[in-house]
Amino acid sequence: MEFQAIARKLLDAEMLKQPIAPLTEKDTHITADDAYRIQLHQIQQKVSEGAVVKGLKIGLTSKVMQEMLNVHTPDYGFILNTMVFQEHTAIDKEQFIQPKVEFEIAFVFKESLKGPNVTIQDVIHATDYVVPSIEIIDSRIEDWRIKFEDTVADNGSSAGAILGTRKTLLSNVDIANIGMTVYKNDECTDKATSDAVLGNPLNAIVWLANEVGRYDISIQPGMFVLSGALSKAMPFTNGDHFKADFGELGEVSISFQAAEVKK
């Protein structure tokens, strides 16, 4: 399989805003390992062009999403500096293809983590603090017709991250029992608790550290990890705004607005 050629197709789809047919429709023999190698080719290409890895995202942490894609494991993708947005700066939806937003707890690290054999205690020791976060997901695959290998190859369908500003130490909260309320255009649209993420977001970080270790990748000090969505992804359009209230962890918000045309 020509991983670089497939990676190039996905990169072009992102740049041109023209999604491609599912990879799994053309090659039914693509494996999860193949997909992660295609993903890594894209990240290496972007880094060679000047991008910087700022963090990682974990997806498919809920049973509902795993059942939808007929898998029993999460997946992951990379967050680059070009994908990090500021909380109070409006974002133009048109820079994406078919985006949605998800609401998560982000872990920021003060020490490195590298599998195998990473434990919950290792994660707690390495974590600097947690913050509420929003992930913008997008698919370079037509109409979100994805199987597990499609979303993995497509960098976990990741497109952006917004981190809240309130920093909370893990020792000050029960991270498995954080309540969240989501508001879209000031209307309550969803509620969830953090145990929706593999029973405890710490479990998701353990899984990630051990999984990326297989590819000689580690979570480095200063990096952040989006630990997985607490509730369903929501589509949006320009003019929409969202707020997620994570109780004692604080709030995070995002708004979408068309960019002004310069005369």
C-alpha positions in Angstrom: 0.0 0.0 0.0 1.3 3.4 -0.9 0.8 5.3 2.3 2.3 8.6 1.1 0.0 8.7 -1.9 -3.1 8.2 0.2 -1.8 10.8 2.7 -1.3 13.2 -0.1 -4.9 12.7 -1.2 -6.1 13.6 2.3 -3.9 16.6 2.5 -5.2 17.9 -0.8 -8.8 17.3 0.2 -8.2 19.4 3.3 -6.4 22.2 1.4 -9.0 22.3 -1.5 -12.0 21.7 0.8 -13.0 18.9 -1.5 -13.7 15.6 0.4 -12.8 12.3 -1.1 -14.5 8.9 -1.2 -14.0 6.6 1.9 -10.6 4.9 1.8 -12.3 1.7 2.9 -14.5 1.6 -0.2 -11.5 1.5 -2.5 -9.3 -0.7 -0.3 -11.2 -3.1 1.9 -7.9 -4.6 3.2 -6.7 -1.4 4.9 -5.8 -2.1 8.5 -5.8 0.1 11.6 -2.0 0.1 11.5 -2.0 1.1 7.8 -4.4 4.0 8.8 -2.1 5.2 11.6 0.9 5.2 9.2 -1.1 7.2 6.7 -2.0 9.7 9.5 1.6 9.9 10.5 2.8 10.7 7.0 0.4 13.7 6.9 1.7 15.0 10.3 5.3 14.6 9.2 4.6 16.5 6.0 3.0 19.4 7.9 5.8 19.5 10.4 8.3 19.6 7.6 6.5 22.7 6.3 6.8 24.4 9.7 3.8 23.2 11.8 4.4 22.2 15.4 2.7 19.4 17.3 0.9 21.0 20.3 -1.1 18.0 21.5 -3.2 15.0 20.7 -6.9 14.2 20.6 -8.7 11.0 21.6 -11.8 9.9 19.8 -14.4 7.1 19.9 -14.3 7.0 23.7 -18.1 6.4 24.0 -19.8 3.0 23.5 -22.3 4.6 21.2 -19.6 5.8 18.8 -17.6 2.6 19.0 -20.8 0.6 18.2 -21.5 2.9 15.2 -18.1 2.1 13.7 -18.1 -1.5 14.8 -15.0 -1.1 16.9 -14.1 -1.7 20.6 -11.2 0.8 20.9 -10.7 4.6 20.8 -8.6 6.3 18.2 -6.3 9.3 18.3 -5.0 12.2 16.1 -2.6 15.1 16.4 -3.3 18.7 17.2 -0.9 21.2 15.5 -0.3 24.8 16.3 -2.2 25.7 13.1 -5.3 24.0 14.6 -5.4 25.8 18.0 -7.9 28.7 18.2 -8.3 31.4 20.8 -11.5 31.2 22.9 -12.7 34.8 22.3 -11.9 35.0 18.6 -14.7 34.2 16.1 -13.9 31.4 13.7 -15.1 31.2 10.1 -16.8 27.9 9.4 -15.9 28.1 5.8 -12.3 27.1 6.5 -13.6 23.6 7.2 -15.6 21.1 5.1 -18.3 19.6 7.2 -17.4 20.5 10.8 -18.9 19.8 14.2 -18.0 20.6 17.7 -17.4 18.4 20.7 -16.8 19.3 24.4 -14.1 17.6 26.4 -11.7 17.8 29.3 -8.1 18.6 28.2 -5.1 17.5 30.2 -1.9 19.6 30.1 1.3 17.8 31.0 4.4 18.8 33.0 6.2 15.5 32.5 6.5 13.1 29.6 4.5 9.9 29.2 5.5 7.1 27.0 4.2 3.6 26.8 4.1 0.7 27.2 3.0 0.1 30.8 1.7 3.6 31.6 -0.7 3.5 34.5 -3.3 5.9 36.0 -0.8 6.9 38.7 1.7 7.8 36.0 -0.9 10.0 34.3 -1.8 11.7 37.5 1.9 12.4 38.3 2.6 13.7 34.8 -0.5 16.0 34.6 0.1 19.7 35.3 -3.6 20.7 35.3 -6.9 20.2 33.4 -9.1 22.7 31.5 -12.4 22.6 29.7 -12.0 22.4 26.0 -13.8 22.3 22.7 -12.7 20.2 19.7 -13.7 21.1 16.2 -13.9 17.9 14.2 -14.2 17.7 10.4 -14.0 14.9 7.9 -12.1 14.9 4.6 -14.2 11.9 3.7 -17.4 12.6 1.8 -20.6 12.9 3.9 -18.9 11.5 7.1 -19.2 8.0 5.5 -16.4 6.8 7.7 -15.3 3.5 9.1 -12.7 3.2 11.8 -9.8 3.1 9.3 -11.1 6.1 7.5 -11.2 8.4 10.5 -7.8 7.2 11.8 -6.2 7.9 8.4 -7.9 11.3 8.5 -6.0 12.3 11.7 -8.9 11.2 13.9 -11.2 13.6 12.0 -9.6 16.5 13.9 -9.6 20.1 12.8 -9.2 22.4 15.8 -9.0 22.9 19.5 -10.0 25.7 21.9 -8.8 25.5 25.5 -10.5 27.2 28.4 -8.5 29.4 30.8 -9.4 28.0 34.3 -6.6 25.6 35.3 -7.6 22.9 37.9 -5.3 20.5 39.6 -6.4 16.9 39.5 -6.0 16.7 43.3 -8.8 19.2 43.7 -11.5 17.4 41.7 -13.1 14.0 41.1 -12.2 13.9 37.4 -14.5 11.0 36.8 -17.6 12.8 38.1 -17.5 16.2 36.4 -20.9 17.4 35.2 -21.2 19.4 31.9 -24.0 21.4 30.4 -23.8 22.6 26.8 -25.6 25.7 25.4 -26.0 26.5 21.7 -27.1 30.0 21.1 -28.0 30.4 24.8 -30.3 27.3 24.8 -29.4 24.2 26.8 -28.9 21.5 24.2 -27.1 18.7 26.1 -25.9 17.4 29.5 -23.3 14.8 30.3 -20.8 13.7 32.9 -17.1 12.9 32.5 -17.6 9.1 33.3 -18.9 8.9 29.7 -15.3 8.9 28.6 -14.2 5.3 29.2 -15.6 5.5 32.7 -12.9 8.0 33.7 -11.0 10.4 31.4 -7.8 9.1 33.1 -8.4 5.8 31.4 -8.4 7.5 28.1 -5.0 9.1 28.7 -3.6 5.8 29.9 -4.8 4.2 26.7 -3.4 7.0 24.5 0.1 7.0 26.1 0.4 3.2 25.6 -1.0 3.3 22.1 1.2 6.0 20.7 4.2 4.3 22.3 3.8 1.6 19.7 4.9 4.2 17.1 7.7 5.6 19.3 5.6 8.7 20.1 5.4 10.2 23.6 3.3 12.9 25.3 5.8 15.7 26.0 5.8 18.3 28.8 3.8 21.3 27.7 1.6 19.3 25.4 -2.2 18.9 25.9 -4.5 16.0 25.2 -8.2 16.3 24.5 -9.4 13.3 26.4 -12.7 12.5 24.5 -16.1 14.0 24.0 -18.6 13.8 26.9 -21.6 14.0 24.6 -22.6 13.9 21.0 -21.0 16.1 18.3 -23.0 19.1 17.1 -23.0 20.6 13.6 -23.0 24.4 13.3 -23.0 27.3 10.9 -21.7 30.8 10.9 -23.6 32.9 13.5 -23.8 30.0 16.0 -22.1 30.2 19.4 -21.6 27.6 22.1 -20.8 27.5 25.7 -19.9 24.4 27.8 -20.1 24.7 31.6 -18.0 22.1 33.3 -19.0 23.2 36.8 -15.9 23.3 39.0 -13.6 23.1 36.0 -15.1 26.4 34.6 -16.5 27.2 31.2 -15.3 27.3 27.6 -17.0 29.0 24.7 -16.7 29.4 20.9 -18.4 31.4 18.2 -18.5 31.2 14.5 -18.7 34.2 12.1 -17.8 34.7 8.5 -14.6 36.5 8.0 -14.8 40.1 6.8 -14.0 40.7 3.2 -11.2 43.2 2.9 -11.9 45.9 0.4 
